[in-house]
Amino acid sequence: MNTTEISPHQRISTLREQLDRHNYQYHVLDEPEISDAEYDILFRELQQLEQNHPELVQSDSPTQRVGAAPLEGFGSIQHEIPMLSLDNAFSDEELGDFNRRVSEGLKAAGAIEYACEPKLDGIAVSLLYEDGRLIRGATRGDGYTGEDITQNIRTIPSIPLKLRGTGWPARLEVRGEIYMPKAGFEALNQRQQAKDDKLFANPRNAAAGSLRQLDSKVTAERQLEMCAYSAGIVEGGSLPEAHGAILKQLNQWGFRINPEMDVVSGVEACVDYYNKLEQKREQLPYEIDGIVFKVNNLAQQQQLGFVARAPRWAIARKFPAQEATTELLDVEFQVGRTGVLTPVARLKPVFVGGVTVSNTTLHNMDEIERLDLRIGDTVVVHRAGDVIPKVARALADKRPEDAREIVLPSSCPDCGSDIEQEEGEAAARCSGGLYCQAQRKEAIKHFASRKAMDIEGLGDKLVEQLVDQEQIKTAADLFSLTEAQLVRMERMGPKSAQNLLKALETSKKTSLNRFIFALGIREVGEVTALNLANYFGSLDELRVVTEEALIEVADVGPIVAAHIARFFKQPHNLEVIDSLIAAGIHWEKPVKQDASEQPLAGQSWVLTGTLQSMGRNDGKKLLQQLGAKVAGSVSAKTTALVAGEKAGSKLKKATELGIQVLDESAFIELLTEHGLQP
Ligand code: IVH
């Protein structure tokens, strides 16, 4: 044999070392050093060598994670040290009580040091290592006796089959949580759906189901991870004296620990940590249901000891539940500004995600069908973070005999006009237009709003009163209101009435684009209104415009064009416009521009920093007048950046990307060049 030739034995051992290392970098540290494809090449080489040399196969080889022969059942395992549970705290106050008990127990005057970790929503497990090798994995079970799930555990890539480094105790039990990341859960359910198999309700159930498989090959296909959170048995060696340090040590020996883990001093810092993580909760790639706070110092932990089944030195501060069940009492239909009918669920009030929910939108009839909802159903309400609560699902097995179907009304609940639903559209609409009281209120509120006619002092409540008391029917009626009429409204003294009349007078001088926007034409927002004003230059032209001509305008597609044309065909809309003009609304004629003539058409600009000669919003409008789109952040698509004083990260990014940067004077020069002024 050539002495320089590498023996299969040597090559196998090198490959195992490399694969173990890459596995650790990827699954434990989240810092892969090679691509998946490169990993696969090394893996396949090892597999091949082991196939050719079966005598060299070892149970802790990276190839041995694919699952073993199915079991008849799980054996049971006595925990040498019981696996306890945690007490819960549901408020900052209860967390404060915990801290007080700890301080009293330790007779400590100063701030206590706490280790803070997310409370992962998964399955607790115990892993036993002897001489550095994984010999057994068990579920928590009832805390005293668990199930032997060694074969399944061995398939999880973030669990080391043998410990890394040196210095570990001869017998070491590592405890932690096995969980399924959100992405793995979504992917699993998609595969289940494709196979017409049962869907898992949440990542926790999916993790539990995957772990309790008698066939570990199934477990191997599931994306499971483990995060270590404590040690149990420690014999023939020792661990550091503080919880945080123990976790760091476990991390070096090959275990994943939570990257959010932190050690803080005092209960106020614990509250801060809790708030910070609650904010971050939705963005985390895995589900958590609270924060676990543990006294960091092990000697202090021992001093405090246990009560019943939980330690005195730790507590779980739970987040408010994100799901709760309640009863669907009724479904009502609300009419919006554009006439869209929105079904709203009336619920038996339920506390979820930190608020009491008694009604929530169901969006449209398609959604009701998708959820297969009936009035009387028991439903699951979901509220995560600051998101609007939603009905997540109905519990089919709890449906009462007398559950009622939800039907779209045939006439508008507000004005009695017919309801129309266009082919292929989810939304149903009232055909009553400006005659419909519901739409009238919303139309007038929109007309008066800041970005439309900007009528100061005309709030939503006042509009509602004026319409309800039939003082006004359309926006045009606003301009013939008198002080006498106004003072009859709630919370309206002579002074505020006079101010409002003044504001109405001031608002008459406006711009064509604001006026177009104020009309509340479907899907015509500020930018489209501005493009229309620039393109047509006058209302008279716009009134008689055809759909074909409208499509020429920047930002206007066939659907918006149809909405605009239909709006100007309705006689009552034209009547309102005429009355508004008759009331004295006027504007200066904008310079008529063809979209293709707009100098910055097709460009994307960003504004940042403080401008001396104008507000950022004014700058934005001027750029839009020149045809540019104004974006909020710099990207490779950005054409140019206007950087005022104290410009920060956007300026840095633009410079890095080599994007053109204009300072304020260059920007003003550009504006004047095109006949605009700041
Ligand atoms: S410590 C004696 N830390 O919560 C202390 N538990 O109710 C034992 N859990 O069964 C647990 N994340 O499954 C601890 N960072 C964490 C945790 C955590 C999740 C689970 C664990 C345990 C349950 C306690």
Residues whose N, C-alpha, C, O or C-beta is under 5 A from the ligand:
A	BS01	IVH	L84 S85 L86 E117 P118 K119 L120 I123 A124 E177 Y229 V292 P311
